[in-house]
Amino acid sequence: MYCPQCGHQTDGGKFCEKCGSPLPGQSGQQQAVQTGAAAKQAAKQFGSFVLAVLKRPYQECKTTGGEQLISAVITMVLFSLLTPLMFYTLFSDGPGSVSFTAVFLEPTIYFALFIFGLHALIFFALKLAGNQVSFKDSFSRFGAFLIPFTAILILALLLFLLQTDICFTVLAVGLIGAFFAIPPAMLSSYQHSYKGKVDMIYSTIVIYLITCVTFQLIIEHYIKEIFRYMFF
């Protein structure tokens, strides 16, 4: 778009970036084009970031900050979706009727809350250690550390669709790895700014205990729902 007053080319907005004159309104088609271009650019940036993390996970993640917030959200959504999707597909092919809400939708929400809660525990541990990191920065870095394990879950889903027996082993590696590898990796990545108030080992132990108890409750509820809809 060009300013009708000075002729300066601008990416959009209500006023010219150069002279400040009001710009004419955009048509729906122009807005759609700009939205599509923005989505394409965001997808490209996300793909580049994912490849960089998969190439050198810890080295890339330990410097990740709030600029990757959108990538973190996308990764967490994918991580939360993959396991329920795999089990919903598995039980949908069985003899009993399976509820979409009970076997897919609710577990997806539980996984999302669990992941968010895991990050909250890590953030709280960082604050107890005297670290001045912001919630946005730690959340983005947590999402970056989650990328390799999300890739493992995607691999497990592909192996499941190919009907290979190893798919559940790969799934377990992805889930257990995420829950037990990310907390110490996150804490270690901020170790340079620790004030010595709480030792990292004790923070990790507490996070593990809370994680195990919470995950056990989620799995028990998940299994009960599956059996209830399959046999009753």
N, C-alpha and C positions, 0 to 999 in steps of 0.2 A: 504494500500500500504506500502511496505517495501523498505527502502533505499538500493540500490545494493552495497553501500560502507560500511556502518556501521550496516545495518540490523535494524535500528530504524523504528518503525511503525509510519506513519504519515497519516493525514486526506487528504492529497493532496497538490497541489501546484507545483511550478516549482523546488524548492530546498528543501533539507532535513532540518528539523527544528533543528537537532542535530549537523550534521557535515557540512551542507551547500552545499553538493554535488548536482549536477543536478539530478532531478528525471526523469525517463522515461515518455513519453507522455501517457495519458490515452486514452483508446479506447472509442468509442461512447457509448458503453454499460455501461462502468464504470461511465462515466459522467452522463448518464441517471439515473443510480442507485443512485448516490450521489445527483443529483437534486431532485429525488423523496424523498429521505430521508430528505433532507433539507426542502422540502415543507411540509412533514408530521410533522416534528418537529415544524415548524412555525405555522401550523394549531393547533397543540396540545397546544402550548404556547398561541395562541390567544384564544382558547376555555377556558383554565384555567383562563386567565385574565378576560374574559367576565363573567364567573361564579363568580369570586371574586368580580367584580364590582356589579353584580346583587344582591349579598348577602349583601354587605355593600357599597352602591353607593358613598356616600360622603366621608366616611372614606378612601376608596380605591382610589378615584379619586384625593383627595387633596394632595396625595403624589406621584401621577403619573408624570413621567418626560419624557424626550426624548427617553428613552429606549422602549417606547410603540408607537413609530411613525408609524410603519407598522399597528399595531392594529387600530390606529386612522384613517388611510387612508381607511382601509377596512370598518370600521364602517361608515364613511362618505359616501362611495360609496353605501353601503347598504341603508342607510337612504335616499339618493337621488333617488334610484331606486324604492323603495317600493310604494310610493304614485302614481307616474305615471303608474307603472305596474298595480296597483289596478284599476285605472280609465280607462286604455286602455283595460283591461279585461272586465270591465263593459260595455263600449260603443261598443266593438267589437261584443257583443251579441245583439246589437240593430238593428233596421231596416236600418239605414244609414251606409255608408261606412266611416270608420275612418282612418285617416292617421297615420301610425306608427311614422313617423317623427314628426308630429305636436302634437300628443297626448302622445307619450311616450318619444321619443329621446330628443326633445327640452325641455320639462319640466324637464327631468332628468338633463340636463345641467344647466337649470335655478336653480334648487334646489341645485345642487353642488356649483354653484357660490354664491348662497344666503348663504349657510352654511359657505363657505370659507370667504365671506364678514362679516358674523356675528362674526366669530373668529377674523378677522382683526380689527373689532371695539373693541372687548374686549381687544385684544393685545395693541391697541392704547391707550385705557383707562388705562391699567396697566402701560404703559410707561409714561403717563401724571401724574400718581400717584407716579412716581419715582421708580417703580419696575424695577429691573435689569434682569428680566426673559428673556430667549432667545425665539425666535419665535418657534423653534423646541419643546422646553419644553411646552410652552403654547398650541401649536397646538396638542400635544400628550394628554395633560390634557383635552383639549376641546373634543377631540375624545372619551376619557374615559367617560366624563359626558354625551356624546350623546348615550352611549350604552343602558341605561334603556329605553330611548325613541325610539330607534331603535327596541328594543324588543317589545314595545307596537305597533309599526307599523306592525311588523311581526304578532302579535296577531290579529290586525285589518284585515290583508290580509287573515289569516286563517278563521276568522269569516265571511269574505266576501265570501270566497270559499264555506263555509257551508251555505251561503245564510241566514244569520241572520241579523236582522235590526239594531242591536247594533254596527255593524262593523264601521259605519261612526262616531258614538259617540267616539269609541275607537280611531279611526283615528284622530279625532279632539284633543283628549287628548294628543296623541303622538306628534302632530305638535305644538299645542299651548304650551304644557309643555316644549318642547325643546327650543322654541323661547323665552319663558319668565322665565323659571327656570334656564337655564344654565348660562346666563350672571351674575346674582347675586351670583350664586354658584361659578363660576369661580373667580369673584372679591373677594369674601369672602375667598376663599382658599389661596389667596396671601396677605391677609390683614396684616399678621405679618410683611411684608416687605414694607408696605406703608410708604411714606415720608411725607404725609399730604398735598400734592400739590393740589389734586382734591379729593373731597369727593366721596365716593363710591355711595351714593344715586344719586347724579347728573350724574355720569357716567352711572348708570343704566337707568335713565330716558331718557337720550340722545340715548342710545342704543335701548331702547324700541320704541322711536319715529321713528328712522331710520328703524328699523325692521318692524314696522307696515306699513309704507309708501311703502317700497320695496315689502313686501309680498302682499300688496293690488294690486300693479301693476302687479306682477307675476300672481296672481289669475285671475285678469281681462283679461289679455292676454290669459291665459289658457282657460278660459270659452269661449272667442270669437273664438279661434281656434276650439274648440270642436263643437260649434254651426255652424261654417262655413262649416265644413266637414260633419256635420250631415244633414243640411237642404239646402245646396247649391251645 
